[in-house]
Amino acid sequence: MDAFTAGLLQRIRATESDLTMARETGDDFLAEVEQAELDDLHRLAAEHGVEVGASRV
């Protein structure tokens, strides 16, 4: 696994965690921000052929 792929997957995991925390604390604005970031990261992964898996939040 190259550094780009590893970094991208790490960012996805971190964003998923942040999204979960935002939802659990009821922070709707932050949840929207994190969801948008997660969508962008998944798009970037797809554009570069990075397999993310079915772990979307």
N, CA, C and O atoms as a Maestro MAE file, in Angstrom:
{
 s_m_m2io_version
 :::
 2.0.0
}

f_m_ct {
 s_m_title
 :::
 protein
 m_atom[228] {
  # First column is atom index #
  i_m_mmod_type
  r_m_x_coord
  r_m_y_coord
  r_m_z_coord
  i_m_residue_number
  s_m_chain_name
  s_m_pdb_residue_name
  s_m_pdb_atom_name
  i_m_atomic_number
  :::
  1 25 0.858 -1.172 0.000 1 A "MET " " N  " 7
  2 3 0.000 0.000 0.000 1 A "MET " " CA " 6
  3 2 0.906 1.236 0.000 1 A "MET " " C  " 6
  4 15 1.839 1.346 0.794 1 A "MET " " O  " 8
  5 25 0.604 2.148 -0.903 2 A "ASP " " N  " 7
  6 3 1.421 3.359 -0.979 2 A "ASP " " CA " 6
  7 2 0.963 4.392 0.053 2 A "ASP " " C  " 6
  8 15 -0.079 4.233 0.690 2 A "ASP " " O  " 8
  9 25 1.746 5.429 0.203 3 A "ALA " " N  " 7
  10 3 1.483 6.449 1.220 3 A "ALA " " CA " 6
  11 2 0.164 7.183 0.955 3 A "ALA " " C  " 6
  12 15 -0.559 7.510 1.897 3 A "ALA " " O  " 8
  13 25 -0.155 7.443 -0.318 4 A "PHE " " N  " 7
  14 3 -1.415 8.125 -0.647 4 A "PHE " " CA " 6
  15 2 -2.606 7.309 -0.172 4 A "PHE " " C  " 6
  16 15 -3.505 7.834 0.486 4 A "PHE " " O  " 8
  17 25 -2.609 6.013 -0.510 5 A "THR " " N  " 7
  18 3 -3.717 5.132 -0.136 5 A "THR " " CA " 6
  19 2 -3.829 5.018 1.379 5 A "THR " " C  " 6
  20 15 -4.924 5.118 1.932 5 A "THR " " O  " 8
  21 25 -2.709 4.812 2.046 6 A "ALA " " N  " 7
  22 3 -2.724 4.689 3.504 6 A "ALA " " CA " 6
  23 2 -3.240 5.968 4.151 6 A "ALA " " C  " 6
  24 15 -4.046 5.912 5.080 6 A "ALA " " O  " 8
  25 25 -2.787 7.108 3.672 7 A "GLY " " N  " 7
  26 3 -3.234 8.381 4.221 7 A "GLY " " CA " 6
  27 2 -4.708 8.629 3.991 7 A "GLY " " C  " 6
  28 15 -5.414 9.112 4.875 7 A "GLY " " O  " 8
  29 25 -5.165 8.297 2.800 8 A "LEU " " N  " 7
  30 3 -6.581 8.476 2.469 8 A "LEU " " CA " 6
  31 2 -7.463 7.593 3.346 8 A "LEU " " C  " 6
  32 15 -8.480 8.049 3.869 8 A "LEU " " O  " 8
  33 25 -7.074 6.337 3.506 9 A "LEU " " N  " 7
  34 3 -7.861 5.427 4.342 9 A "LEU " " CA " 6
  35 2 -7.846 5.874 5.807 9 A "LEU " " C  " 6
  36 15 -8.845 5.723 6.510 9 A "LEU " " O  " 8
  37 25 -6.733 6.414 6.262 10 A "GLN " " N  " 7
  38 3 -6.654 6.926 7.624 10 A "GLN " " CA " 6
  39 2 -7.588 8.123 7.795 10 A "GLN " " C  " 6
  40 15 -8.290 8.230 8.801 10 A "GLN " " O  " 8
  41 25 -7.594 9.015 6.817 11 A "ARG " " N  " 7
  42 3 -8.494 10.183 6.881 11 A "ARG " " CA " 6
  43 2 -9.952 9.759 6.880 11 A "ARG " " C  " 6
  44 15 -10.776 10.354 7.574 11 A "ARG " " O  " 8
  45 25 -10.274 8.722 6.093 12 A "ILE " " N  " 7
  46 3 -11.661 8.222 6.061 12 A "ILE " " CA " 6
  47 2 -12.048 7.671 7.430 12 A "ILE " " C  " 6
  48 15 -13.126 7.979 7.937 12 A "ILE " " O  " 8
  49 25 -11.177 6.860 8.033 13 A "ARG " " N  " 7
  50 3 -11.482 6.297 9.361 13 A "ARG " " CA " 6
  51 2 -11.655 7.404 10.393 13 A "ARG " " C  " 6
  52 15 -12.579 7.352 11.204 13 A "ARG " " O  " 8
  53 25 -10.783 8.401 10.372 14 A "ALA " " N  " 7
  54 3 -10.875 9.503 11.329 14 A "ALA " " CA " 6
  55 2 -12.164 10.296 11.134 14 A "ALA " " C  " 6
  56 15 -12.819 10.676 12.105 14 A "ALA " " O  " 8
  57 25 -12.521 10.538 9.891 15 A "THR " " N  " 7
  58 3 -13.739 11.298 9.604 15 A "THR " " CA " 6
  59 2 -14.971 10.510 10.000 15 A "THR " " C  " 6
  60 15 -15.926 11.083 10.523 15 A "THR " " O  " 8
  61 25 -14.967 9.209 9.760 16 A "GLU " " N  " 7
  62 3 -16.091 8.370 10.203 16 A "GLU " " CA " 6
  63 2 -16.246 8.441 11.718 16 A "GLU " " C  " 6
  64 15 -17.363 8.527 12.228 16 A "GLU " " O  " 8
  65 25 -15.136 8.406 12.428 17 A "SER " " N  " 7
  66 3 -15.172 8.499 13.888 17 A "SER " " CA " 6
  67 2 -15.709 9.853 14.333 17 A "SER " " C  " 6
  68 15 -16.542 9.931 15.236 17 A "SER " " O  " 8
  69 25 -15.230 10.917 13.698 18 A "ASP " " N  " 7
  70 3 -15.703 12.263 14.033 18 A "ASP " " CA " 6
  71 2 -17.193 12.421 13.729 18 A "ASP " " C  " 6
  72 15 -17.919 13.075 14.478 18 A "ASP " " O  " 8
  73 25 -17.638 11.826 12.639 19 A "LEU " " N  " 7
  74 3 -19.054 11.887 12.278 19 A "LEU " " CA " 6
  75 2 -19.905 11.171 13.323 19 A "LEU " " C  " 6
  76 15 -20.948 11.675 13.737 19 A "LEU " " O  " 8
  77 25 -19.458 10.011 13.739 20 A "THR " " N  " 7
  78 3 -20.184 9.263 14.765 20 A "THR " " CA " 6
  79 2 -20.281 10.070 16.053 20 A "THR " " C  " 6
  80 15 -21.343 10.133 16.672 20 A "THR " " O  " 8
  81 25 -19.167 10.690 16.456 21 A "MET " " N  " 7
  82 3 -19.161 11.486 17.680 21 A "MET " " CA " 6
  83 2 -20.104 12.681 17.555 21 A "MET " " C  " 6
  84 15 -20.835 12.997 18.494 21 A "MET " " O  " 8
  85 25 -20.090 13.334 16.416 22 A "ALA " " N  " 7
  86 3 -20.977 14.484 16.209 22 A "ALA " " CA " 6
  87 2 -22.437 14.062 16.304 22 A "ALA " " C  " 6
  88 15 -23.254 14.756 16.909 22 A "ALA " " O  " 8
  89 25 -22.756 12.934 15.710 23 A "ARG " " N  " 7
  90 3 -24.136 12.445 15.775 23 A "ARG " " CA " 6
  91 2 -24.527 12.077 17.201 23 A "ARG " " C  " 6
  92 15 -25.630 12.393 17.649 23 A "ARG " " O  " 8
  93 25 -23.615 11.404 17.917 24 A "GLU " " N  " 7
  94 3 -23.911 10.982 19.286 24 A "GLU " " CA " 6
  95 2 -24.099 12.162 20.233 24 A "GLU " " C  " 6
  96 15 -24.863 12.074 21.195 24 A "GLU " " O  " 8
  97 25 -23.408 13.258 19.965 25 A "THR " " N  " 7
  98 3 -23.535 14.437 20.835 25 A "THR " " CA " 6
  99 2 -24.632 15.385 20.365 25 A "THR " " C  " 6
  100 15 -24.894 16.404 21.005 25 A "THR " " O  " 8
  101 25 -25.269 15.053 19.251 26 A "GLY " " N  " 7
  102 3 -26.367 15.877 18.765 26 A "GLY " " CA " 6
  103 2 -25.934 17.145 18.062 26 A "GLY " " C  " 6
  104 15 -26.731 18.072 17.914 26 A "GLY " " O  " 8
  105 25 -24.686 17.205 17.625 27 A "ASP " " N  " 7
  106 3 -24.177 18.387 16.926 27 A "ASP " " CA " 6
  107 2 -24.489 18.247 15.436 27 A "ASP " " C  " 6
  108 15 -23.676 17.738 14.664 27 A "ASP " " O  " 8
  109 25 -25.669 18.703 15.050 28 A "ASP " " N  " 7
  110 3 -26.137 18.525 13.681 28 A "ASP " " CA " 6
  111 2 -25.262 19.248 12.661 28 A "ASP " " C  " 6
  112 15 -25.002 18.714 11.583 28 A "ASP " " O  " 8
  113 25 -24.808 20.448 12.987 29 A "PHE " " N  " 7
  114 3 -23.964 21.186 12.049 29 A "PHE " " CA " 6
  115 2 -22.657 20.447 11.801 29 A "PHE " " C  " 6
  116 15 -22.251 20.260 10.654 29 A "PHE " " O  " 8
  117 25 -21.996 20.027 12.882 30 A "LEU " " N  " 7
  118 3 -20.744 19.295 12.731 30 A "LEU " " CA " 6
  119 2 -20.968 17.976 11.985 30 A "LEU " " C  " 6
  120 15 -20.129 17.571 11.181 30 A "LEU " " O  " 8
  121 25 -22.073 17.318 12.243 31 A "ALA " " N  " 7
  122 3 -22.375 16.071 11.535 31 A "ALA " " CA " 6
  123 2 -22.489 16.330 10.037 31 A "ALA " " C  " 6
  124 15 -22.009 15.528 9.235 31 A "ALA " " O  " 8
  125 25 -23.114 17.433 9.649 32 A "GLU " " N  " 7
  126 3 -23.225 17.766 8.224 32 A "GLU " " CA " 6
  127 2 -21.852 18.043 7.619 32 A "GLU " " C  " 6
  128 15 -21.563 17.615 6.501 32 A "GLU " " O  " 8
  129 25 -21.017 18.751 8.352 33 A "VAL " " N  " 7
  130 3 -19.665 19.053 7.875 33 A "VAL " " CA " 6
  131 2 -18.870 17.762 7.702 33 A "VAL " " C  " 6
  132 15 -18.217 17.562 6.678 33 A "VAL " " O  " 8
  133 25 -18.927 16.894 8.699 34 A "GLU " " N  " 7
  134 3 -18.183 15.635 8.638 34 A "GLU " " CA " 6
  135 2 -18.721 14.733 7.527 34 A "GLU " " C  " 6
  136 15 -17.943 14.052 6.859 34 A "GLU " " O  " 8
  137 25 -20.031 14.719 7.320 35 A "GLN " " N  " 7
  138 3 -20.602 13.899 6.250 35 A "GLN " " CA " 6
  139 2 -20.139 14.399 4.890 35 A "GLN " " C  " 6
  140 15 -19.826 13.602 4.005 35 A "GLN " " O  " 8
  141 25 -20.094 15.710 4.722 36 A "ALA " " N  " 7
  142 3 -19.615 16.276 3.461 36 A "ALA " " CA " 6
  143 2 -18.151 15.911 3.233 36 A "ALA " " C  " 6
  144 15 -17.758 15.566 2.118 36 A "ALA " " O  " 8
  145 25 -17.351 15.987 4.284 37 A "GLU " " N  " 7
  146 3 -15.940 15.611 4.182 37 A "GLU " " CA " 6
  147 2 -15.806 14.130 3.820 37 A "GLU " " C  " 6
  148 15 -14.987 13.759 2.979 37 A "GLU " " O  " 8
  149 25 -16.610 13.301 4.457 38 A "LEU " " N  " 7
  150 3 -16.573 11.864 4.177 38 A "LEU " " CA " 6
  151 2 -16.984 11.584 2.736 38 A "LEU " " C  " 6
  152 15 -16.373 10.750 2.068 38 A "LEU " " O  " 8
  153 25 -17.999 12.264 2.258 39 A "ASP " " N  " 7
  154 3 -18.421 12.100 0.861 39 A "ASP " " CA " 6
  155 2 -17.290 12.486 -0.091 39 A "ASP " " C  " 6
  156 15 -17.041 11.796 -1.079 39 A "ASP " " O  " 8
  157 25 -16.607 13.590 0.210 40 A "ASP " " N  " 7
  158 3 -15.481 14.021 -0.626 40 A "ASP " " CA " 6
  159 2 -14.350 12.994 -0.610 40 A "ASP " " C  " 6
  160 15 -13.757 12.704 -1.649 40 A "ASP " " O  " 8
  161 25 -14.054 12.447 0.563 41 A "LEU " " N  " 7
  162 3 -12.990 11.456 0.660 41 A "LEU " " CA " 6
  163 2 -13.340 10.187 -0.108 41 A "LEU " " C  " 6
  164 15 -12.476 9.596 -0.757 41 A "LEU " " O  " 8
  165 25 -14.598 9.764 -0.040 42 A "HIS " " N  " 7
  166 3 -15.031 8.587 -0.796 42 A "HIS " " CA " 6
  167 2 -14.960 8.856 -2.304 42 A "HIS " " C  " 6
  168 15 -14.588 7.972 -3.076 42 A "HIS " " O  " 8
  169 25 -15.312 10.062 -2.716 43 A "ARG " " N  " 7
  170 3 -15.203 10.427 -4.130 43 A "ARG " " CA " 6
  171 2 -13.752 10.379 -4.574 43 A "ARG " " C  " 6
  172 15 -13.440 9.831 -5.631 43 A "ARG " " O  " 8
  173 25 -12.870 10.948 -3.777 44 A "LEU " " N  " 7
  174 3 -11.448 10.945 -4.077 44 A "LEU " " CA " 6
  175 2 -10.912 9.516 -4.170 44 A "LEU " " C  " 6
  176 15 -10.134 9.193 -5.068 44 A "LEU " " O  " 8
  177 25 -11.327 8.682 -3.250 45 A "ALA " " N  " 7
  178 3 -10.903 7.273 -3.281 45 A "ALA " " CA " 6
  179 2 -11.368 6.600 -4.571 45 A "ALA " " C  " 6
  180 15 -10.595 5.886 -5.211 45 A "ALA " " O  " 8
  181 25 -12.611 6.819 -4.952 46 A "ALA " " N  " 7
  182 3 -13.143 6.205 -6.170 46 A "ALA " " CA " 6
  183 2 -12.386 6.694 -7.406 46 A "ALA " " C  " 6
  184 15 -12.091 5.912 -8.310 46 A "ALA " " O  " 8
  185 25 -12.076 7.985 -7.438 47 A "GLU " " N  " 7
  186 3 -11.347 8.549 -8.576 47 A "GLU " " CA " 6
  187 2 -9.958 7.946 -8.734 47 A "GLU " " C  " 6
  188 15 -9.413 7.906 -9.837 47 A "GLU " " O  " 8
  189 25 -9.387 7.477 -7.625 48 A "HIS " " N  " 7
  190 3 -8.029 6.935 -7.655 48 A "HIS " " CA " 6
  191 2 -7.996 5.413 -7.500 48 A "HIS " " C  " 6
  192 15 -6.931 4.826 -7.306 48 A "HIS " " O  " 8
  193 25 -9.159 4.785 -7.586 49 A "GLY " " N  " 7
  194 3 -9.212 3.329 -7.531 49 A "GLY " " CA " 6
  195 2 -8.882 2.738 -6.174 49 A "GLY " " C  " 6
  196 15 -8.435 1.595 -6.087 49 A "GLY " " O  " 8
  197 25 -9.098 3.503 -5.113 50 A "VAL " " N  " 7
  198 3 -8.829 3.011 -3.764 50 A "VAL " " CA " 6
  199 2 -10.088 2.330 -3.241 50 A "VAL " " C  " 6
  200 15 -11.148 2.950 -3.161 50 A "VAL " " O  " 8
  201 25 -9.969 1.056 -2.888 51 A "GLU " " N  " 7
  202 3 -11.087 0.291 -2.348 51 A "GLU " " CA " 6
  203 2 -11.269 0.645 -0.871 51 A "GLU " " C  " 6
  204 15 -10.373 0.432 -0.054 51 A "GLU " " O  " 8
  205 25 -12.434 1.184 -0.546 52 A "VAL " " N  " 7
  206 3 -12.694 1.640 0.819 52 A "VAL " " CA " 6
  207 2 -13.449 0.584 1.610 52 A "VAL " " C  " 6
  208 15 -13.214 0.436 2.809 52 A "VAL " " O  " 8
  209 25 -14.327 -0.137 0.985 53 A "GLY " " N  " 7
  210 3 -15.153 -1.111 1.687 53 A "GLY " " CA " 6
  211 2 -16.526 -0.548 1.950 53 A "GLY " " C  " 6
  212 15 -16.860 0.556 1.520 53 A "GLY " " O  " 8
  213 25 -17.317 -1.323 2.665 54 A "ALA " " N  " 7
  214 3 -18.726 -0.951 2.908 54 A "ALA " " CA " 6
  215 2 -18.912 -0.359 4.292 54 A "ALA " " C  " 6
  216 15 -19.959 -0.550 4.911 54 A "ALA " " O  " 8
  217 25 -17.918 0.353 4.784 55 A "SER " " N  " 7
  218 3 -18.006 0.863 6.157 55 A "SER " " CA " 6
  219 2 -18.577 2.275 6.229 55 A "SER " " C  " 6
  220 15 -18.363 2.973 7.220 55 A "SER " " O  " 8
  221 25 -19.294 2.704 5.206 56 A "ARG " " N  " 7
  222 3 -19.846 4.067 5.236 56 A "ARG " " CA " 6
  223 2 -20.812 4.233 6.382 56 A "ARG " " C  " 6
  224 15 -21.634 3.362 6.665 56 A "ARG " " O  " 8
  225 25 -20.696 5.360 7.028 57 A "VAL " " N  " 7
  226 3 -21.532 5.691 8.185 57 A "VAL " " CA " 6
  227 2 -22.834 6.279 7.693 57 A "VAL " " C  " 6
  228 15 -23.695 6.633 8.498 57 A "VAL " " O  " 8
  :::
 }
 m_bond[227] {
  # First column is bond index #
  i_m_from
  i_m_to
  i_m_order
  :::
  1 1 2 1
  2 2 3 1
  3 3 4 2
  4 3 5 1
  5 5 6 1
  6 6 7 1
  7 7 8 2
  8 7 9 1
  9 9 10 1
  10 10 11 1
  11 11 12 2
  12 11 13 1
  13 13 14 1
  14 14 15 1
  15 15 16 2
  16 15 17 1
  17 17 18 1
  18 18 19 1
  19 19 20 2
  20 19 21 1
  21 21 22 1
  22 22 23 1
  23 23 24 2
  24 23 25 1
  25 25 26 1
  26 26 27 1
  27 27 28 2
  28 27 29 1
  29 29 30 1
  30 30 31 1
  31 31 32 2
  32 31 33 1
  33 33 34 1
  34 34 35 1
  35 35 36 2
  36 35 37 1
  37 37 38 1
  38 38 39 1
  39 39 40 2
  40 39 41 1
  41 41 42 1
  42 42 43 1
  43 43 44 2
  44 43 45 1
  45 45 46 1
  46 46 47 1
  47 47 48 2
  48 47 49 1
  49 49 50 1
  50 50 51 1
  51 51 52 2
  52 51 53 1
  53 53 54 1
  54 54 55 1
  55 55 56 2
  56 55 57 1
  57 57 58 1
  58 58 59 1
  59 59 60 2
  60 59 61 1
  61 61 62 1
  62 62 63 1
  63 63 64 2
  64 63 65 1
  65 65 66 1
  66 66 67 1
  67 67 68 2
  68 67 69 1
  69 69 70 1
  70 70 71 1
  71 71 72 2
  72 71 73 1
  73 73 74 1
  74 74 75 1
  75 75 76 2
  76 75 77 1
  77 77 78 1
  78 78 79 1
  79 79 80 2
  80 79 81 1
  81 81 82 1
  82 82 83 1
  83 83 84 2
  84 83 85 1
  85 85 86 1
  86 86 87 1
  87 87 88 2
  88 87 89 1
  89 89 90 1
  90 90 91 1
  91 91 92 2
  92 91 93 1
  93 93 94 1
  94 94 95 1
  95 95 96 2
  96 95 97 1
  97 97 98 1
  98 98 99 1
  99 99 100 2
  100 99 101 1
  101 101 102 1
  102 102 103 1
  103 103 104 2
  104 103 105 1
  105 105 106 1
  106 106 107 1
  107 107 108 2
  108 107 109 1
  109 109 110 1
  110 110 111 1
  111 111 112 2
  112 111 113 1
  113 113 114 1
  114 114 115 1
  115 115 116 2
  116 115 117 1
  117 117 118 1
  118 118 119 1
  119 119 120 2
  120 119 121 1
  121 121 122 1
  122 122 123 1
  123 123 124 2
  124 123 125 1
  125 125 126 1
  126 126 127 1
  127 127 128 2
  128 127 129 1
  129 129 130 1
  130 130 131 1
  131 131 132 2
  132 131 133 1
  133 133 134 1
  134 134 135 1
  135 135 136 2
  136 135 137 1
  137 137 138 1
  138 138 139 1
  139 139 140 2
  140 139 141 1
  141 141 142 1
  142 142 143 1
  143 143 144 2
  144 143 145 1
  145 145 146 1
  146 146 147 1
  147 147 148 2
  148 147 149 1
  149 149 150 1
  150 150 151 1
  151 151 152 2
  152 151 153 1
  153 153 154 1
  154 154 155 1
  155 155 156 2
  156 155 157 1
  157 157 158 1
  158 158 159 1
  159 159 160 2
  160 159 161 1
  161 161 162 1
  162 162 163 1
  163 163 164 2
  164 163 165 1
  165 165 166 1
  166 166 167 1
  167 167 168 2
  168 167 169 1
  169 169 170 1
  170 170 171 1
  171 171 172 2
  172 171 173 1
  173 173 174 1
  174 174 175 1
  175 175 176 2
  176 175 177 1
  177 177 178 1
  178 178 179 1
  179 179 180 2
  180 179 181 1
  181 181 182 1
  182 182 183 1
  183 183 184 2
  184 183 185 1
  185 185 186 1
  186 186 187 1
  187 187 188 2
  188 187 189 1
  189 189 190 1
  190 190 191 1
  191 191 192 2
  192 191 193 1
  193 193 194 1
  194 194 195 1
  195 195 196 2
  196 195 197 1
  197 197 198 1
  198 198 199 1
  199 199 200 2
  200 199 201 1
  201 201 202 1
  202 202 203 1
  203 203 204 2
  204 203 205 1
  205 205 206 1
  206 206 207 1
  207 207 208 2
  208 207 209 1
  209 209 210 1
  210 210 211 1
  211 211 212 2
  212 211 213 1
  213 213 214 1
  214 214 215 1
  215 215 216 2
  216 215 217 1
  217 217 218 1
  218 218 219 1
  219 219 220 2
  220 219 221 1
  221 221 222 1
  222 222 223 1
  223 223 224 2
  224 223 225 1
  225 225 226 1
  226 226 227 1
  227 227 228 2
  :::
 }
}
